Amino acid sequence: MTPIITCLLDGRYELAEGLLWDELTKHLFFCDILGKQIHAMHWDSKEVTTWDFPKVVGSFGLCKDGRLIVAMKDEIILFDTGTKMYEVIAKIEPDNPRTRLNDGKVGPDGAFWVGTMDDISPRTPIASLYRVTPDGNVTQIATEIRTSNGLAWSPDNKTMYHSDTGSGEVFAYDFDRDFGAVTNQRKFLQLDNTVGRPDGATTDTDGNYWSAGVSAGNVNCFDPDGQLLQSIAMPVPRPTIPCFAGPNLGTLVVASLRPHGDEELLKEFPKSGGLFAMDVEHKGLPTCRFG
């Protein structure tokens, strides 16, 4: 059954990404990468709070102490939303002018997993995936990536997913929550423009992997064996990331970007850059916190 999709927030952001649900405050968080902002929308009132940053914000996560951990271009910072002060705990690829931090999430181990991307087109495999611990220690996990993306974990915390938008590959790893270690890398999916190259992702309580097919205007749901269960056409051409949100984690929210450089596409889909919501027959997993 095709779900009914509604526009949750007609923000028309430059590059809306990084959706995550905070069950403690009933806020849906997301960033506008190119707008250098993080936003928090109250689920009931739809009121949006915004924080500005001096550099592009690739991704972020919630901390146990109430702060945000933010991937700000080439720095990992801890940001206090009340005082708007931040401290730098790590730098990643600061001497490489071609790369910037991109998709990142706090894992079940309490560390921040974040990757970089080649920020100049055509993109080359010079980016990497990293793990950042609360004491600021940075470990390189994977290399030879074009655009690091699609981080998500299975409900039993035994599998981690990670994608490269540029190559269209989605990888699965065996995940050790106690040590924050990954082993046994294998290709989980090979995607192209037919259903869409893999952008941001999430998982549900049944272990399905939901991926934004950014190049085809779809959100795709794959079972744990990699079989396509559902491909949902979005009302905008460039969805960036899905996320389960709401009090019972039963609403699938999808962010999108504005396809600048294609005026016809923008004219046809003026709500590009907004957030969209739908009810699906699955529920999401609680958001992990850093620390």
N, C-alpha and C positions, 0 to 999 in steps of 0.2 A: 504494500500500500504506500503510495506516494505521500509524504508528510506535507502539511500546510506550512509554508514558510512566511514569516512576517518580519518586517523591519523593526528590530528591537531598538536601534539607535541610529538615526539618520545623521551621523556625525560627519560623513564625507572626509574622513581622515586620509592623510597622504598614504600611509602604510600601516594600517591597524594590524597588530600582531600580539603574541604573548598572552592570550586570554587565560585567566585563571580565576577560580572561585574561592572566596574567603567565607567559609561557613560561619565564622565567629561574628563578622560584622554585616553579613548579607550584602557584600559588595562584589561586583564583577570587575576585576582589574584587567587592563590591557594597555599596551603602549602604542604610540605612533612613532615608529622608528625614525622616519625622516623629519617628523615634526618635533623630535627631541622631547617627547612628553610621555608621562605615565598618567593614565586616567583610572578613576574608580567610580563605577556607576552603582548607586544604591538600587537593589533589586526591586523594591516596592515603589519608591518615589521617582525612580529614573534620574534623580539628581546626580550630576557628574562633578567630581572633584578632580582638579588637574594639577600636576607638578611639572615644572619645566627643568630641563637639564642643559648643560653647556655643550654636550656632544650627543650624537645619535644614540638612541637606546635600543640595543638589539633584542634584549629580553630581560627578565627579572623574576624574582621569586619572593615568597613570604618568609619572614624569619620568625623564630620562636619568641624573640623578644619584642615583636611588633614592628621592627624595621623592615625595609625591603632590601634584598640583595639585587643589585642592578649591574647588567653588562653594558657599560657605557663606552662604546667604540673600541678602546683598547685597555680599559680599566674595569676591575671588579670593585664595586663600592657598596658600602652599607649606608642606606639612606633613611634618615628619620623624617617621617611624613609630617610630624608636628613642627619641629624646628627648621626643617628643610636643610639641615646640615648633613654632610656625609664624610665618611672616611674611606680612603683607598686601601683595600687589603691585598690586591694583587694587580699586576699588569700582564697583559697577554699580547704577544706580538707587537709591542709598541714601536719597534723599529722597522716594521714592514708597512710601507705606505699603500700597498695594494689590498690589505686585508682589514676587516673589522669584525667585531663580535656579532654573532647572530643568535639563532635559536638557543635557548637555555631553559633548564628546569631544575628544581630541587628534586633529588631522587629520594627513594625510600631510606637511603643510608644517611640522609641529612646533609649531604654535600650538594654543591651546585654544579651541574653538568652543563657545559656550554661549548659551543663551537664557533669557529670563525668562517668567513667566506671571502672569496676573491671578489672585491668590490668593483672591479673593472671588467667590462665585457670586451671580448669573449672571456668567460671565466676559465681559469686554469686550475688544476688540482694542487693548489699550494696551501690550502686551509687544513685545519685540524680540529679534533674534539678534545676537550679538557675536562678534568675533574678538579673542583676547587673546594677545599675543606674550610671549616670555620676559622682555623688559624692562618689561612691565607696560602696554604701549600697548594701548588698547582702541578698536576700530573697530566702529561700528554697521553691520550688514550688511543687515538687513531689519526692517521695522516693521509695525504694525497686525496683531499676532499675539495670539491669546487664550492659547494654551498652547504654547510652543515645545518641539518634540520631534523624535524620529525621525532624528537625525543619523547619516549613514553615507556611505561613499565607495565608488565602483566599484573593481574590482581594478586597473584601469589608472590610477587616480587622476585621471581626466579628468572625472568626474561626482560632484557632491555632492548628497545628498538631505537634505531637511529638511521636517518636517511641523508642522501646527497641529492639535492634537487637537480644539480647539474647533470649528473650521470643517470638519474632516475632510479637509483638503487635504494632499497630499504634493507638494512641489515638487522639481524637479531643476534644477541649475545646471551650467554648464560650469565646471570647476575648474582653476586654474593652480597647480600644486604649487610652482613656483619662487617665485612672488610671493604665494601665499596669497590669490589673488583669485578671485571668482566673478562670472560674467556669464551672460546669456541665461537668466534665470529663466523656467521654464515649469511648468505644472501637469502632474505625473506621474500622480497618482491623485486621485480624489474618493471618499472612503469615508464610510459611514454605519454605523448600528447593525446592518446586515444581516450583515456580516463583522466589524464592529468599527471604531470610530474609531481612528486611528493614534496609538499611544503610542511607546515606545522601539523601536529598529530596529537591524538589522545587515545586512551583505551577505556573500555567499559568493564562492568563487573563480570561479563561473560568471557572476557579475554579478547574481544574483537579490537582490531586496530583501525582507527578512524583517521584518514589522511585527507588534507585539503589538496585536491588536484588543481593547483594554481593555474596551469596552462590550458585547462579544459573547462573551467567553470563548474567543477563537480566537487562533492565531498564523497569519498569512497570508504566503504566499510569492508574490511577483510577479516575472516575468521582466523584463529590461531594457526591454521595450516596454510594460510595465504590465499584462500579462495575468496573471490569477490562476492560478497553477499548482497551489496546494494551500492548503486552509484546514484547520488542525488544531485540533480541539476539545480544550481543556485540561480537566484535572480540577478546576479552580478557576475561578470566574466572572470574575476580574479580573487577567489577565496584564498585566505592565507592560513587559517588555523581553526580547527573545531575545539570546543570545550564543553563539557557537561557542567551545567550551572543550575542555580535555583535551590530552594530548601531541601528538596529530595533528590537533587542531582539528576533530574529527569528531563531537563530541557537542553537540547543541543544548540549551542550558540556558535556562530561562524563569523569570523572577522574577514575583512576584505581590503583591497588596496585600490587606489585611483590610477587607472592606466594612462598616466600622462604621456604625451607623445602620440596618442591615438585619439584625436578629437572626435572622430565619428563614434568610437566606442564609448567615450565619455558622454556624448550627446544621447546615445541610445540607452545607456545605463547610468543616469545621473546620480543614483544613490550609491554608486561605487565608493568604497571607503567606509561604509557603514557596518553595523553589526546586525546579524539576522538570526532568528530563533525558530526552532521547530520542536515538536514533540515526537520522539522516536520510541521504539519498543525496547529501550535499553537504558541503563542508569550508569552514571559515571563513578569514579573513584575519588576519595577525599584528596585534597591538595596536601602535598608534603611540605614541611617547613625546614628552613635552614638552621643548623645549629645542633 
